[in-house]
């Protein structure tokens, strides 16, 4: 069914109880330029939800004796310098390999700059030691870039072709595609947008990352995948070949992480799921032991699919007899995006007002960074952009998604440590 059409980007939602037919709800536009409404055939970039497919293909390759989960990844990827990382470490984010996109951001890449999978793999292969102790969880898209390369190595074909023949075709997911080239046309593709004070703007950038992301699909196709996943469920707490590891997030109770899936083992709510955020799109795919499936896809940067999914699940759990359609209507009404635009980014202070502390480089990351001081604040510069850092402790400064630690007074800085959320432990030395 379609809700009343808006003049904004919106959502494609699906709820499917085990004993009922699926219910779909679509709101908003897939294309603002053409006034094209979101419908059942609209495809979305689902970001990290793609990890479910990549991990599943790895498990199938292990079953077919093309690789072993305990095999050292360097045996399949000769350029990998961290020799004790196993295939299973990559699947469960226990490799300690830093996120290559986070590293690339340190070079000051801008929205419309183009980089390739090859660029990111090169950064992965520059790393010569784990960023965190062995066995520690560190979520990193690089793990799944390397898993995609492993699949292409052992199967002698591309990831899109492999996924089409082993998963999408057999399950009838005919609207699902891995995108490997920014110029590739995806049938029925929505555009993603973000609101500004000057109107809507496109958020897609010319980058494709098959393996950890860049999977385009519909809510109906994802329902087929989750149905298949649920059918393979062996018992209320375990999926086939799943060896979950502890994952302790800072913003919610711990989950487990298995093959491309977070697992919530709370009694009565056992579920596996993944969220995805990529280039203004967001997605959530959730399936419970009972067979309940909830899917949310968004092309509006202000409408977060994981938040909408949480609202749907909350209503369904609190009111087990609630109609599927009503749960979707309530969630969309409650989670409407604000109409105000995003704030424009402030222009950094002119460099002439700052004291230069030096230019620094790290052998694990591209480019160089400049550090300046103005009064009691530090500023980090990369390719003309500037972050003002907030002091949070002795020698510790916080930026957007990272912390910077200087070992001594900021009067003279010879080195500092940069800890990004997905790329910690980077040592920068004055050049």
C-alpha positions as CSV (number, residue, x, y, z in Angstrom):
1,X,0.0,0.0,0.0
2,X,1.0,3.6,-0.4
3,X,0.7,6.4,2.1
4,X,-0.2,9.8,1.0
5,X,2.6,11.1,-1.2
6,X,4.9,13.7,0.2
7,X,7.1,16.1,-1.6
8,X,10.1,14.8,0.3
9,X,12.3,11.7,0.2
10,X,10.9,9.0,2.4
11,X,10.7,5.3,3.4
12,X,9.9,1.8,2.2
13,X,8.8,-0.4,5.1
14,X,7.8,-4.0,5.5
15,X,6.5,-6.1,8.4
16,X,6.0,-9.8,8.0
17,X,4.9,-12.0,10.9
18,X,5.4,-15.7,10.4
19,X,1.7,-16.5,10.1
20,X,0.6,-13.5,8.0
21,X,1.2,-12.1,4.6
22,X,3.8,-9.2,4.5
23,X,2.5,-5.6,4.8
24,X,4.3,-2.9,2.9
25,X,4.1,0.9,3.3
26,X,5.9,3.5,1.2
27,X,6.1,7.2,1.9
28,X,7.7,10.0,0.0
29,X,9.6,10.3,-3.3
30,X,12.3,8.2,-4.9
31,X,13.2,11.1,-7.1
32,X,12.5,14.7,-6.2
33,X,13.5,15.9,-9.7
34,X,11.0,13.6,-11.4
35,X,8.3,13.5,-8.7
36,X,8.6,9.7,-8.7
37,X,7.0,8.1,-5.6
38,X,8.7,5.3,-3.7
39,X,7.0,1.9,-4.5
40,X,7.5,-1.8,-4.1
41,X,10.0,-1.9,-7.0
42,X,12.2,1.0,-5.7
43,X,15.7,-0.1,-4.9
44,X,17.8,1.4,-2.1
45,X,21.5,1.3,-1.2
46,X,21.4,-0.7,2.0
47,X,25.0,-0.1,3.1
48,X,26.3,-2.5,5.7
49,X,23.3,-4.8,5.4
50,X,25.4,-6.2,2.5
51,X,27.7,-7.8,5.1
52,X,25.0,-10.5,5.6
53,X,25.4,-11.6,2.0
54,X,29.2,-11.4,1.9
55,X,29.5,-13.4,5.2
56,X,26.9,-16.0,3.9
57,X,29.0,-16.5,0.8
58,X,32.1,-17.0,2.9
59,X,30.3,-19.6,5.0
60,X,29.2,-21.4,1.8
61,X,32.8,-21.3,0.5
62,X,33.9,-22.9,3.7
63,X,31.2,-25.6,3.4
64,X,32.4,-26.3,-0.1
65,X,36.0,-26.7,1.1
66,X,37.3,-23.7,-0.9
67,X,38.6,-22.2,2.3
68,X,38.7,-22.7,6.0
69,X,37.3,-20.3,8.6
70,X,40.4,-20.8,10.7
71,X,42.7,-20.4,7.7
72,X,45.1,-17.5,7.8
73,X,43.8,-14.8,5.5
74,X,47.4,-14.1,4.2
75,X,47.4,-17.5,2.5
76,X,44.6,-16.2,0.3
77,X,45.8,-12.5,0.3
78,X,49.6,-12.6,-0.1
79,X,49.8,-8.7,0.3
80,X,48.3,-8.9,3.8
81,X,51.1,-8.1,6.3
82,X,49.3,-9.1,9.5
83,X,50.0,-12.8,9.1
84,X,48.0,-14.2,12.1
85,X,44.6,-12.8,11.0
86,X,42.1,-15.6,10.1
87,X,39.2,-15.6,7.7
88,X,36.9,-15.9,10.8
89,X,38.6,-12.8,12.3
90,X,37.6,-10.9,9.2
91,X,34.0,-12.2,9.4
92,X,33.6,-11.2,13.0
93,X,35.6,-8.0,13.0
94,X,38.3,-9.4,15.2
95,X,41.2,-8.8,12.8
96,X,42.2,-5.4,14.3
97,X,42.6,-4.0,10.8
98,X,41.7,-0.4,10.7
99,X,38.9,0.9,8.6
100,X,40.4,2.1,5.3
101,X,37.7,4.7,4.6
102,X,38.5,6.3,8.0
103,X,42.2,6.4,7.1
104,X,41.4,7.9,3.8
105,X,39.4,10.6,5.4
106,X,42.6,11.8,7.1
107,X,43.8,12.8,3.6
108,X,41.0,15.3,3.5
109,X,38.9,13.6,0.8
110,X,35.9,15.7,0.0
111,X,32.3,14.7,-0.9
112,X,32.8,14.4,-4.7
113,X,36.3,13.0,-4.7
114,X,36.5,9.6,-6.2
115,X,38.3,6.6,-4.7
116,X,38.2,2.9,-5.5
117,X,38.2,-0.4,-3.8
118,X,41.8,-0.7,-4.9
119,X,42.7,2.5,-3.1
120,X,41.2,1.2,0.1
121,X,42.8,-2.3,-0.2
122,X,46.1,-0.6,-0.6
123,X,45.6,1.2,2.7
124,X,44.6,-2.2,4.2
125,X,47.9,-3.7,3.0
126,X,50.0,-0.9,4.5
127,X,48.9,-2.0,8.0
128,X,51.5,-4.2,9.6
129,X,50.0,-4.8,13.0
130,X,46.7,-5.0,14.7
131,X,45.2,-1.7,16.0
132,X,43.7,-3.5,19.0
133,X,44.7,-6.7,20.9
134,X,44.1,-10.1,19.3
135,X,40.4,-11.1,19.7
136,X,39.2,-7.6,20.4
137,X,36.1,-6.4,18.4
138,X,36.8,-3.5,16.0
139,X,34.1,-2.8,13.5
140,X,35.9,-2.1,10.2
141,X,34.6,-2.1,6.6
142,X,38.1,-3.2,5.5
143,X,37.3,-6.7,6.8
144,X,34.6,-7.1,4.3
145,X,36.5,-5.5,1.5
146,X,39.1,-8.2,2.1
147,X,36.5,-11.0,2.3
148,X,35.1,-9.9,-1.1
149,X,38.6,-10.2,-2.5
150,X,38.9,-13.7,-0.9
151,X,35.7,-14.8,-2.5
152,X,36.8,-13.5,-5.9
153,X,40.1,-15.4,-5.5
154,X,38.7,-18.8,-4.5
155,X,35.8,-18.6,-7.0
156,X,37.6,-17.0,-9.9
157,X,34.7,-14.7,-10.6
158,X,33.4,-11.3,-9.4
159,X,31.4,-10.8,-6.2
160,X,28.3,-9.6,-8.1
161,X,28.3,-12.6,-10.4
162,X,28.8,-15.0,-7.4
163,X,26.1,-13.4,-5.3
164,X,23.7,-13.5,-8.3
165,X,24.2,-17.2,-8.9
166,X,24.5,-18.4,-5.3
167,X,22.0,-16.2,-3.5
168,X,19.9,-13.7,-5.5
169,X,18.9,-15.9,-8.3
170,X,17.9,-19.0,-6.3
171,X,15.9,-16.9,-3.8
172,X,14.1,-14.9,-6.4
173,X,15.8,-11.6,-5.4
174,X,15.8,-10.3,-9.0
175,X,15.9,-6.6,-8.0
176,X,19.1,-7.0,-5.9
177,X,22.5,-6.0,-7.2
178,X,26.0,-5.3,-6.0
179,X,27.1,-2.0,-7.7
180,X,30.8,-2.1,-8.7
181,X,31.0,1.0,-10.8
182,X,29.6,4.5,-10.0
183,X,28.4,4.8,-13.6
184,X,26.4,1.5,-13.4
185,X,22.7,2.0,-13.8
186,X,20.6,0.2,-11.1
187,X,16.9,-0.4,-12.2
188,X,14.4,1.4,-10.0
189,X,17.1,3.1,-8.0
190,X,16.1,5.8,-5.5
191,X,18.2,8.9,-5.1
192,X,19.2,10.0,-1.6
193,X,18.9,13.5,-0.3
194,X,19.7,15.8,2.7
195,X,17.8,18.9,3.6
196,X,19.6,22.2,3.8
197,X,18.5,25.8,4.4
198,X,18.7,26.2,0.6
199,X,16.6,23.1,-0.3
200,X,17.4,19.5,-0.9
201,X,20.7,18.3,-2.1
202,X,22.0,14.9,-3.4
203,X,24.1,12.9,-1.0
204,X,25.5,10.1,-3.2
205,X,29.2,10.2,-4.0
206,X,31.0,8.4,-6.8
207,X,32.2,5.5,-4.7
208,X,31.3,1.8,-4.7
209,X,32.4,-0.7,-2.0
210,X,31.0,-4.2,-2.9
211,X,31.4,-6.5,0.1
212,X,30.9,-4.2,3.0
213,X,28.2,-2.2,1.2
214,X,26.9,-0.9,-2.2
215,X,24.1,-3.5,-2.3
216,X,20.9,-2.2,-3.9
217,X,17.7,-4.0,-3.2
218,X,14.0,-3.7,-2.4
219,X,12.1,-4.3,0.8
220,X,10.4,-7.3,-0.8
221,X,13.8,-8.9,-1.9
222,X,15.2,-8.4,1.6
223,X,12.2,-10.2,3.0
224,X,13.0,-13.1,0.8
225,X,16.6,-13.1,2.2
226,X,15.4,-12.9,5.8
227,X,12.9,-15.7,5.2
228,X,15.8,-17.9,3.9
229,X,17.9,-16.9,6.9
230,X,15.1,-17.8,9.4
231,X,14.6,-21.1,7.7
232,X,18.3,-22.0,8.4
233,X,17.9,-21.1,12.1
234,X,19.0,-24.2,14.1
235,X,17.8,-23.2,17.5
236,X,16.7,-20.1,19.4
237,X,20.2,-18.8,20.0
238,X,22.3,-19.9,17.1
239,X,22.5,-19.7,13.3
240,X,24.4,-22.1,11.1
241,X,28.2,-21.8,11.5
242,X,27.8,-18.8,13.8
243,X,30.5,-18.3,16.4
244,X,29.5,-15.0,17.9
245,X,31.9,-12.9,19.8
246,X,31.3,-10.4,22.6
247,X,30.7,-6.8,21.4
248,X,30.5,-4.1,24.0
249,X,29.1,-0.9,22.5
250,X,29.1,2.4,24.4
251,X,25.6,3.4,23.6
252,X,23.4,0.3,24.3
253,X,23.5,-3.1,25.9
254,X,26.0,-5.6,24.4
255,X,25.0,-7.7,21.5
256,X,26.9,-10.6,19.9
257,X,28.4,-10.4,16.4
258,X,28.4,-13.4,14.1
259,X,28.6,-13.7,10.3
260,X,27.5,-10.3,9.1
261,X,24.9,-10.2,11.9
262,X,24.4,-8.7,15.2
263,X,22.6,-11.1,17.6
264,X,20.3,-10.2,20.5
265,X,19.9,-13.2,22.7
266,X,17.6,-11.6,25.3
267,X,15.0,-14.2,26.4
268,X,11.8,-13.9,24.3
269,X,13.4,-11.4,21.9
270,X,16.1,-13.5,20.2
271,X,16.9,-11.8,16.9
272,X,19.6,-11.1,14.4
273,X,19.9,-7.9,12.4
274,X,22.1,-5.3,10.8
275,X,21.8,-1.6,10.1
276,X,23.3,0.2,7.2
277,X,24.2,3.8,6.5
278,X,25.7,4.8,3.2
279,X,25.7,8.1,1.2
280,X,22.5,9.4,2.7
281,X,20.7,6.1,2.6
282,X,19.9,4.0,5.7
283,X,18.6,0.5,6.1
284,X,17.6,-2.0,8.7
285,X,16.9,-5.7,8.3
286,X,15.7,-7.5,11.4
287,X,14.4,-11.1,11.9
288,X,13.4,-12.7,15.2
289,X,13.3,-16.4,16.3
290,X,9.5,-16.2,16.0
291,X,9.9,-15.5,12.3
292,X,8.9,-11.8,12.6
293,X,10.7,-9.7,10.0
294,X,10.9,-5.9,9.9
295,X,12.6,-4.0,7.1
296,X,13.1,-0.3,6.8
297,X,14.8,1.5,3.8
298,X,15.3,5.3,3.7
299,X,16.5,7.8,1.1
300,X,16.1,10.8,3.5
301,X,19.3,11.5,5.5
302,X,17.1,12.8,8.4
303,X,15.0,9.6,8.5
304,X,17.1,6.9,10.1
305,X,15.9,3.4,9.2
306,X,17.2,1.9,12.5
307,X,15.2,4.4,14.5
308,X,12.0,3.6,12.5
309,X,12.6,-0.1,12.9
310,X,13.0,0.3,16.7
311,X,9.7,2.1,16.8
312,X,7.9,-0.6,14.8
313,X,9.3,-3.4,17.0
314,X,8.4,-1.5,20.2
315,X,4.8,-1.3,19.1
316,X,4.6,-4.9,18.0
317,X,6.1,-6.2,21.2
318,X,4.0,-4.0,23.5
319,X,0.8,-4.9,21.5
320,X,1.1,-8.4,20.1
321,X,-2.3,-8.1,18.4
322,X,-1.6,-4.8,16.7
323,X,-2.2,-5.0,13.0
324,X,0.9,-4.9,10.8
325,X,-0.4,-2.0,8.8
326,X,-1.1,0.0,12.0
327,X,2.4,-0.6,13.3
328,X,3.8,0.9,10.1
329,X,1.5,3.9,10.0
330,X,2.3,4.7,13.6
331,X,6.0,4.5,13.1
332,X,6.0,6.8,10.1
333,X,3.9,9.3,11.8
334,X,6.1,9.3,14.9
335,X,9.4,9.4,13.0
336,X,8.8,12.0,10.4
337,X,11.9,13.9,9.5
338,X,12.1,17.5,10.8
339,X,11.4,20.1,8.1
340,X,14.2,22.5,9.0
341,X,17.4,22.2,7.0
342,X,20.8,21.3,8.3
343,X,23.1,24.0,9.5
344,X,25.8,25.1,7.1
345,X,29.3,24.3,8.2
346,X,31.1,27.2,9.8
347,X,34.1,28.6,8.2
348,X,37.3,28.0,10.2
349,X,39.3,30.9,11.6
350,X,41.9,32.3,9.3
351,X,45.2,30.4,9.7
352,X,47.0,33.7,10.3
353,X,45.4,33.9,13.7
354,X,46.9,30.5,14.7
355,X,50.3,29.4,16.0
356,X,51.8,26.8,13.8
357,X,52.7,23.5,15.6
358,X,53.9,21.6,12.6
359,X,53.0,19.1,9.9
360,X,52.8,15.4,10.8
361,X,52.6,12.1,9.0
362,X,51.8,8.5,9.9
363,X,53.1,5.4,8.0
364,X,49.7,3.7,8.4
365,X,47.6,6.5,6.8
366,X,47.8,8.6,3.7
367,X,48.7,12.3,3.4
368,X,49.8,14.6,6.2
369,X,48.1,16.6,8.9
370,X,48.8,20.1,10.2
371,X,48.3,21.1,13.9
372,X,47.8,24.7,15.0
373,X,47.0,26.4,18.3
374,X,44.8,29.4,18.9
375,X,44.5,30.5,22.5
376,X,43.8,27.3,24.5
377,X,42.4,25.3,21.6
378,X,44.0,23.0,19.0
379,X,43.0,22.9,15.4
380,X,43.6,19.9,13.0
381,X,44.0,20.7,9.3
382,X,43.7,18.3,6.4
383,X,43.6,19.5,2.8
384,X,42.3,22.9,3.7
385,X,39.6,21.8,6.1
386,X,39.9,22.4,9.8
387,X,38.5,20.8,13.0
388,X,38.5,22.6,16.3
389,X,39.4,20.2,19.0
390,X,37.8,20.3,22.5
391,X,40.1,19.5,25.5
392,X,38.6,16.7,27.5
393,X,41.6,15.8,29.8
394,X,45.3,16.2,30.3
395,X,46.7,16.2,26.8
396,X,43.5,14.8,25.3
397,X,41.4,16.6,22.7
398,X,38.2,15.5,21.1
399,X,37.2,16.0,17.4
400,X,34.3,14.7,15.4
401,X,34.6,10.9,15.6
402,X,38.1,10.9,17.1
403,X,40.4,11.9,19.9
404,X,43.9,13.3,19.7
405,X,46.4,12.8,22.5
406,X,49.6,14.9,22.9
407,X,52.3,13.5,25.3
408,X,53.4,16.9,26.6
409,X,52.7,20.6,26.5
410,X,51.2,22.0,23.3
411,X,54.0,24.6,23.2
412,X,56.1,22.0,21.4
413,X,54.5,18.9,19.8
414,X,56.8,16.3,18.2
415,X,54.2,13.6,17.9
416,X,50.6,12.8,18.8
417,X,48.2,9.8,18.7
418,X,45.0,9.9,16.8
419,X,42.3,7.4,17.7
420,X,39.5,7.3,15.2
421,X,36.4,5.3,16.1
422,X,37.2,2.6,13.5
423,X,40.9,3.3,13.2
424,X,42.6,3.7,16.6
425,X,46.2,3.9,17.6
426,X,47.6,6.1,14.7
427,X,51.0,7.7,15.7
428,X,51.8,10.9,13.9
429,X,55.3,12.3,13.9
430,X,56.5,15.8,13.0
431,X,58.0,16.1,9.5
